[in-house]
Amino acid sequence: MTTALPSLESFGYILPELILGGGAILLFILAAAGGRKAGWHALFAWIGAFSTILAFAALMWSTSKGSCTSPESIFDGLVACDPMAVFFRALVLIAALSAIWLSVGSPSVPKGRRAEYYGLLLVMSMGMCFLASANNLLMIFVAMESVSLCSYLLVGFDSSKYRSTEGGLKYVLFGGVASAIMLFGMSLLFGLYGSLSLQGLNAAITSGSAILGDPAGRWAAWIAVTFIIAGFGFKIAAVPFHQWCPDAYEGAPTPFTALLSVAPKAAGFAILLRFSWGLFAQPGTLDATIASSSIPWMVIIGVISALTMTLGNLVAIVQNNLKRLLAYSSIAHAGYILMGVVAGGQDGFEGVALYLAVYVLMNMGAFAVVSAVDRAIGSEDIKDYSGLGKRAPLLALVMVIFLVSLTGLPPTAGFVGKLYLFSALLAKGGTWFYLLAVVGIINSVISLFYYARVMKAMYLESPTGATTHVGSLNSAGALATILAIPTLLLGIFWQPLAVLATWSVSFFH
């Protein structure tokens, strides 16, 4: 652990977030000045894209200069500046840029409010970057709320559509309850140990605190950790905190659904790793301490993992709307990634980081195909994908690549990602870890059924009625094609990504 830097010296470390915030302010000013003018729509997209690219370039530049390459903290310990933060902030920015690309010309984004739309995207991205590097309970809550509030607005952004307002309302209700539960858990943990800092809490817990020796104190600590994990579970759409997910995904503008399915999940898992292992591992190591037997957080997350992947896959089988199917698929994938959190250690952290990087590519690509088809025929139903292999051969081919990767079959990046997760879990040894791995394997087999159902519609069924013509490849289809390339290549040459995932394991602790 290094000494925390004071606030004034810390601003240079958050240059990407400052750029995103500046771009958002500019967009909101333009919205107030005349954002409904038709000629300005392209300008808003360019400002959003340029801000995101500049933020990514600033992140890479500062990292190349040695910033955050070794674990340290900034703003007097509120924010961690370490390789884990750099890795997950990069994933968020890549996902945000892809969402902006998908949003250009999308009919699901109201034309008269695009300045506010791109501005909210940038603010949400800034919040996710802070969430990935939060190092204090108060900072975690503020970052999560900034992400959540923007998400509520963007899910219900098209108020003229019933699905959008319904999805936004459900999201707000579930989000408010989850935030209250998490905040109560944080206040209880602070009351028990007198610290908001993850390092302060870790020192108190690992030092053999008398609180864990007392039955009442142990139960209070257990409840506090469970409530905080519930808040994180809402962010990553884990069971039983997933109820908002299908309606929010279906009602939101498709480009934003693509972002919502990957970026908050990446930031949420980053903070879940930082919180769980940061609290219960010995300082400087990734080994759980005896405190884990007093507060069985690994068991809690393991049970959530098994329930999440099972429910997500089983309910996805009966879905007819492709956005809802991918929503339940996203829930199932949260369960898979939780296996890496349970495994912990060097291998577990690498598995989570690598799989999330792969997941950004393949899930964002699948939603890009959904967006392309939606623009062409105005439908998200699986039956309207009938004959897509003949109507749009390239689009159908890249969709197959993404679906095969989501299943976890070779030679795609999804196979490599699942291989790392299962390897980390099996390396731990013991009946509990083997059982969780078996549940994961069974669920991967189940997922093949509903992914194959989409492929069957595209290649083995004939198009009907108005769905005969899909039209030319639009910008969403172009993005899907681009994302399909690394999804395939990383299934064969995954070592560069594995090196980055290994580097990201180091975090301020």
C-alpha positions in Angstrom: 0.0 0.0 0.0 1.3 3.5 -0.9 0.5 6.8 0.7 -2.7 8.4 -0.6 -2.1 11.5 -2.6 -3.8 14.8 -1.5 -6.7 16.2 -3.5 -4.9 18.9 -5.5 -2.3 16.5 -6.8 -5.0 14.0 -7.7 -6.8 15.8 -10.5 -4.2 14.8 -13.1 -5.1 11.1 -12.5 -8.8 11.5 -13.4 -8.3 13.3 -16.7 -10.5 10.9 -18.6 -13.4 11.5 -16.2 -12.9 15.3 -16.5 -13.0 15.0 -20.3 -16.3 13.1 -20.1 -17.8 15.5 -17.7 -16.7 18.5 -19.9 -18.2 16.9 -23.0 -21.5 16.3 -21.1 -21.7 19.9 -19.9 -21.1 21.1 -23.5 -23.9 18.9 -24.8 -26.3 20.1 -22.1 -25.5 23.7 -22.9 -26.1 23.0 -26.7 -29.4 21.3 -25.8 -30.6 24.4 -24.0 -29.4 26.6 -26.8 -31.2 24.9 -29.6 -30.8 21.1 -29.3 -33.9 20.4 -31.3 -32.6 21.7 -34.6 -32.3 19.0 -37.1 -28.9 20.1 -38.5 -27.3 19.7 -35.0 -27.9 16.0 -34.6 -24.7 14.9 -36.2 -22.8 17.5 -34.1 -24.0 16.0 -30.9 -22.9 12.5 -31.9 -19.5 13.8 -32.9 -19.1 15.6 -29.5 -20.0 12.4 -27.7 -17.7 10.3 -29.8 -14.8 12.8 -29.6 -15.1 13.1 -25.8 -15.0 9.3 -25.4 -12.1 8.9 -27.8 -10.2 11.7 -26.1 -10.9 10.2 -22.6 -9.6 6.8 -23.8 -6.5 8.4 -25.3 -5.9 10.3 -22.0 -6.2 7.1 -20.1 -3.7 5.3 -22.3 -1.3 8.3 -22.3 -1.3 8.6 -18.5 -0.8 4.9 -18.2 2.1 5.0 -20.6 3.7 7.7 -18.4 3.5 5.4 -15.4 0.3 6.7 -13.9 -1.7 4.0 -12.0 0.7 1.3 -13.1 1.4 0.5 -9.5 -1.4 0.6 -6.8 -1.9 3.9 -5.1 -4.8 6.0 -4.1 -5.9 9.6 -4.8 -8.2 12.2 -3.3 -7.0 11.2 0.2 -8.0 7.6 -0.3 -11.4 8.0 -1.9 -10.3 6.7 -5.3 -7.9 3.9 -6.2 -5.4 4.4 -9.0 -4.2 1.0 -10.0 -4.0 -1.4 -13.0 -7.5 -2.8 -12.2 -9.0 0.6 -12.4 -7.2 1.3 -15.7 -8.4 -2.0 -17.3 -12.1 -1.6 -16.3 -12.2 2.1 -17.2 -10.9 1.1 -20.6 -13.7 -1.5 -21.0 -16.3 1.1 -20.1 -15.0 3.7 -22.6 -14.9 1.1 -25.4 -18.4 0.1 -24.7 -19.5 3.8 -24.5 -18.0 4.6 -27.9 -19.7 1.5 -29.4 -23.0 2.7 -28.0 -22.6 6.2 -29.4 -21.8 4.6 -32.8 -25.0 2.5 -32.6 -27.0 5.6 -31.6 -26.2 7.5 -34.8 -29.3 7.5 -36.9 -31.1 5.0 -34.7 -34.9 5.5 -34.9 -35.2 4.4 -31.2 -33.5 7.6 -30.0 -35.9 10.6 -30.2 -34.4 13.1 -32.7 -35.4 16.2 -30.7 -33.5 15.1 -27.5 -30.3 13.7 -28.8 -28.1 16.3 -27.1 -29.4 15.2 -23.7 -29.1 11.6 -24.7 -25.4 11.8 -25.6 -24.8 14.0 -22.5 -26.4 11.4 -20.2 -24.3 8.7 -21.8 -21.2 10.6 -21.0 -22.2 11.3 -17.4 -23.1 7.6 -17.0 -19.7 6.6 -18.4 -17.9 9.0 -16.0 -19.8 7.4 -13.1 -18.9 3.9 -14.2 -15.2 4.9 -14.5 -15.4 6.2 -10.9 -17.2 3.1 -9.7 -14.4 0.9 -11.1 -11.9 2.8 -9.0 -13.9 3.6 -5.9 -12.0 2.9 -2.7 -14.4 4.2 0.0 -18.0 3.2 0.9 -19.2 6.8 0.4 -17.5 7.0 -3.0 -19.0 3.6 -4.0 -22.5 4.8 -3.2 -22.1 8.2 -5.0 -20.6 6.5 -8.1 -23.4 3.9 -8.2 -26.1 6.5 -7.8 -24.7 8.6 -10.6 -24.7 5.5 -12.9 -28.2 4.5 -11.8 -29.8 7.9 -12.1 -28.6 8.3 -15.7 -29.7 4.7 -16.4 -33.2 5.4 -15.2 -33.5 8.4 -17.5 -32.1 6.6 -20.5 -34.2 3.5 -20.2 -37.4 5.6 -20.1 -36.0 8.1 -22.6 -38.6 7.6 -25.3 -41.7 8.7 -23.3 -43.9 8.2 -26.3 -43.5 4.4 -26.1 -45.3 2.4 -23.4 -42.5 -0.2 -23.1 -40.0 2.5 -22.5 -41.9 4.2 -19.7 -42.8 0.9 -18.1 -39.2 -0.3 -18.2 -38.0 3.0 -16.7 -40.5 2.9 -13.9 -39.7 -0.6 -12.9 -36.0 0.1 -13.1 -36.5 3.2 -10.8 -38.5 1.2 -8.2 -36.1 -1.7 -8.0 -33.1 0.6 -8.1 -34.4 2.8 -5.2 -35.0 -0.3 -3.0 -31.6 -1.7 -3.9 -29.9 1.6 -3.1 -31.6 1.9 0.2 -30.7 -1.7 1.2 -27.0 -1.1 0.2 -26.8 2.2 2.0 -28.2 0.6 5.2 -25.6 -2.1 4.9 -22.8 0.5 4.5 -24.0 2.5 7.5 -24.2 -0.7 9.6 -20.6 -1.6 8.6 -19.4 1.9 9.4 -21.1 1.7 12.8 -19.4 -1.6 13.5 -15.9 -0.7 12.5 -15.8 3.1 12.4 -14.3 3.4 8.9 -15.6 4.1 5.4 -12.2 3.2 3.8 -11.9 -0.3 2.4 -8.4 -0.4 3.8 -9.6 0.7 7.2 -12.3 -2.0 7.2 -9.8 -4.6 6.0 -7.5 -3.8 8.9 -10.3 -4.0 11.4 -11.6 -7.3 10.1 -8.3 -9.1 9.5 -6.9 -8.1 12.8 -9.2 -10.4 14.6 -11.7 -7.8 15.7 -13.7 -8.6 18.9 -16.9 -7.8 16.9 -16.6 -11.1 15.0 -16.0 -13.0 18.2 -19.4 -11.8 19.6 -22.5 -13.6 18.1 -24.5 -10.4 17.9 -21.6 -8.5 16.3 -21.0 -11.4 13.9 -24.6 -11.4 12.8 -24.6 -7.6 12.3 -21.5 -7.8 10.2 -23.0 -10.6 8.1 -26.2 -8.6 7.5 -24.2 -5.5 6.6 -22.1 -7.4 4.0 -25.1 -9.2 2.6 -27.0 -5.9 2.1 -24.0 -4.3 0.4 -23.7 -7.3 -1.9 -27.4 -6.9 -2.7 -26.7 -3.4 -4.0 -23.9 -4.8 -6.2 -26.1 -7.6 -7.3 -28.7 -5.1 -8.6 -26.0 -3.4 -10.7 -24.8 -6.7 -12.3 -28.4 -8.1 -12.6 -27.8 -11.1 -10.4 -30.6 -13.1 -8.9 -32.7 -12.2 -7.0 -32.0 -8.6 -7.9 -32.6 -9.1 -11.6 -36.3 -8.3 -12.0 -35.8 -4.9 -13.6 -33.5 -6.3 -16.3 -35.8 -7.8 -19.0 -38.3 -4.9 -19.0 -35.6 -2.3 -18.9 -33.7 -4.0 -21.8 -36.8 -4.3 -23.9 -38.0 -0.7 -23.3 -34.8 1.2 -23.6 -33.5 2.4 -27.0 -31.6 -0.5 -28.4 -28.2 1.3 -28.6 -28.5 2.1 -24.9 -29.6 -1.5 -24.1 -26.3 -2.6 -25.7 -24.4 -0.3 -23.3 -26.5 -1.3 -20.3 -25.8 -5.0 -20.9 -22.0 -4.7 -20.7 -20.6 -1.5 -19.2 -22.4 -1.3 -15.8 -21.7 -5.1 -15.4 -18.0 -4.5 -16.0 -17.9 -1.6 -13.5 -20.1 -3.6 -11.0 -17.8 -6.6 -11.1 -14.7 -4.4 -10.6 -16.2 -2.9 -7.4 -17.4 -6.3 -6.3 -13.9 -7.7 -6.6 -12.4 -4.7 -4.9 -14.9 -4.8 -2.0 -15.1 -8.5 -1.3 -11.4 -9.4 -1.6 -10.3 -6.0 -0.5 -12.2 -6.5 2.8 -11.5 -10.1 3.5 -8.0 -10.8 2.1 -4.8 -10.2 4.0 -3.2 -6.8 2.9 -1.0 -7.4 -0.1 -2.4 -10.8 -0.9 -5.5 -12.4 -2.5 -6.0 -15.0 0.1 -9.2 -15.1 2.2 -8.7 -14.9 5.9 -10.4 -16.6 8.8 -13.0 -13.7 8.7 -14.6 -15.6 5.8 -15.8 -18.2 8.2 -17.4 -15.6 10.4 -18.9 -13.7 7.5 -19.5 -16.4 4.8 -19.5 -14.0 1.8 -18.0 -16.6 -0.5 -20.9 -18.9 0.2 -23.4 -16.1 -0.4 -21.8 -15.1 -3.7 -21.5 -18.8 -4.7 -25.2 -19.5 -4.1 -26.1 -16.3 -6.0 -23.9 -17.4 -8.9 -25.6 -20.8 -9.2 -29.1 -19.3 -8.9 -28.3 -16.5 -11.4 -27.0 -18.7 -14.2 -29.8 -21.3 -13.7 -32.7 -18.9 -13.7 -31.3 -16.7 -16.5 -30.8 -19.7 -18.8 -34.1 -21.4 -18.0 -36.3 -18.3 -18.5 -34.4 -17.4 -21.7 -35.7 -20.6 -23.3 -39.3 -19.3 -23.5 -38.5 -15.8 -24.8 -39.8 -14.7 -28.2 -38.4 -11.2 -28.2 -34.6 -11.2 -28.9 -33.9 -8.3 -26.6 -35.6 -10.1 -23.7 -33.8 -13.3 -24.6 -30.4 -11.4 -24.5 -31.5 -9.8 -21.2 -31.9 -13.2 -19.6 -28.7 -14.3 -21.3 -27.0 -11.3 -19.7 -28.3 -12.5 -16.3 -26.9 -15.9 -16.9 -23.5 -14.5 -17.8 -23.5 -12.6 -14.6 -23.7 -16.0 -12.9 -20.8 -17.3 -14.8 -18.6 -14.3 -14.0 -19.5 -14.7 -10.3 -17.7 -18.0 -10.3 -14.5 -16.1 -10.9 -15.3 -13.8 -7.9 -15.8 -16.9 -5.7 -12.6 -18.4 -6.9 -10.7 -15.2 -6.2 -6.9 -15.2 -6.1 -4.7 -14.5 -9.2 -6.6 -17.0 -11.4 -10.0 -15.8 -10.4 -9.3 -12.2 -10.9 -7.7 -12.9 -14.3 -10.7 -15.0 -15.3 -13.2 -12.2 -14.4 -11.1 -9.5 -16.2 -10.6 -11.6 -19.4 -14.2 -12.8 -19.6 -15.6 -9.3 -19.1 -13.4 -8.0 -21.9 -14.6 -10.8 -24.2 -18.2 -10.2 -23.0 -18.1 -6.5 -24.0 -17.2 -7.6 -27.6 -19.7 -10.4 -28.1 -22.7 -9.0 -26.3 -22.3 -5.5 -27.8 -21.9 -7.2 -31.2 -25.1 -9.2 -30.7 -27.1 -6.1 -29.8 -25.5 -4.3 -32.8 -27.1 -7.0 -35.0 -30.5 -6.6 -33.2 -30.2 -2.8 -33.8 -29.4 -3.4 -37.5 -32.4 -5.6 -38.1 -34.6 -3.3 -36.0 -33.7 -0.4 -38.3 -34.5 -2.5 -41.4 -37.7 -4.2 -40.5 -38.8 -2.6 -37.2 -39.0 -5.8 -35.2 -37.1 -7.6 -32.4 -39.1 -10.9 -32.5 -37.2 -14.0 -33.2 -39.7 -15.1 -35.8 -38.9 -12.1 -37.9 -35.3 -13.3 -38.2 -36.5 -16.1 -40.3 -34.4 -16.5 -43.5 -32.0 -13.8 -42.4 -29.2 -16.0 -43.7 -30.5 -15.4 -47.2 -31.7 -11.8 -46.8 -28.6 -10.5 -45.1 -25.8 -13.2 -45.2 -23.1 -11.2 -43.6 -25.3 -10.0 -40.8 -26.5 -13.5 -40.1 -23.0 -14.9 -40.1 -21.7 -12.4 -37.5 -24.7 -13.1 -35.4 -23.8 -16.8 -35.4 -20.3 -15.9 -34.3 -21.6 -13.9 -31.4 -24.1 -16.6 -30.4 -21.5 -19.3 -30.6 -19.2 -17.2 -28.5 -21.9 -16.5 -25.9 -22.4 -20.2 -25.6 -18.7 -20.7 -25.0 -17.8 -22.9 -27.9 -14.4 -22.9 -29.8 -12.9 -21.3 -31.7 -14.4 -18.1 -30.3 -13.3 -15.8 -27.5 -16.2 -16.9 -25.4 -14.7 -20.3 -25.1 -11.4 -18.9 -23.9 -13.2 -16.7 -21.3 -15.2 -19.6 -19.9 -12.1 -21.8 -19.9 -10.3 -19.2 -17.6 -13.3 -19.0 -15.3 -13.8 -22.7 -14.9 -10.0 -23.3 -14.6 -9.9 -20.8 -11.7 -12.7 -22.5 -9.9 -11.4 -26.0 -10.4 -8.0 -25.0 -9.3 -9.4 -24.1 -5.8 -10.3 -27.7 -5.2 -12.9 -29.0 -2.8 -16.5 -30.2 -3.2 -18.1 -26.8 -3.0 -16.0 -25.4 -5.9 -16.5 -28.6 -8.0 -20.2 -28.5 -7.5 -20.4 -24.8 -8.6 -18.3 -25.7 -11.7 -20.7 -28.6 -12.6 -23.7 -26.2 -12.3 -21.9 -23.8 -14.7 -21.2 -26.5 -17.2 -24.8 -27.7 -17.2 -26.0 -24.2 -17.7 -23.7 -23.7 -20.6 -25.3 -26.7 -22.3 -28.8 -25.3 -21.6 -27.8 -22.0 -23.1 -27.0 -23.7 -26.4 -30.7 -24.5 -26.9 -32.0 -21.0 -27.0 -29.0 -19.6 -28.9 -29.4 -22.4 -31.5 -33.1 -21.4 -31.8 -32.1 -18.0 -33.2 -29.6 -19.7 -35.6 -32.3 -22.1 -36.7 -34.7 -19.2 -37.5 -32.0 -17.4 -39.5 -30.9 -20.4 -41.6 -33.6 -23.1 -41.5 -36.8 -21.1 -41.7 -38.3 -19.2 -44.6 -39.0 -15.4 -44.4 -42.7 -14.5 -44.1 -44.7 -11.4 -45.2 -43.1 -8.0 -44.8 -39.9 -9.5 -43.5 -38.7 -10.5 -46.9 -36.3 -7.6 -47.3 -33.8 -6.5 -44.7 -32.1 -3.8 -46.8 -28.5 -2.8 -47.0 -25.9 -3.0 -44.3 -26.3 0.0 -42.1 -23.9 1.5 -39.5 -25.1 -0.9 -36.8 -24.4 -3.9 -39.0 -20.9 -2.4 -39.8 -20.1 -2.2 -36.0 -21.3 -5.8 -35.6 -19.0 -6.9 -38.4 -16.0 -5.1 -36.8 -16.7 -6.6 -33.4 -17.0 -10.1 -34.8 -13.3 -10.0 -35.9 -11.7 -9.8 -32.5 -14.4 -12.2 -31.2 -13.0 -14.8 -33.5 -9.3 -13.8 -33.4 -9.2 -13.8 -29.6 -10.5 -17.4 -29.6 -7.2 -18.4 -31.4 -4.7 -15.7 -30.3 -5.8 -14.8 -26.8 -2.4 -14.4 -25.2 -2.3 -10.5 -25.6 -5.6 -10.2 -23.8 -4.5 -12.7 -21.1 -1.4 -10.6 -20.5 -3.6 -7.5 -20.0 -5.9 -9.5 -17.7 -2.9 -10.6 -15.6 -1.6 -7.1 -15.4 -5.0 -5.8 -14.2 -5.0 -8.1 -11.1 -2.9 -5.7 -9.1 -5.1 -3.3 -7.1 -4.7 -0.9 -4.2 -5.2 -3.0 -1.1 
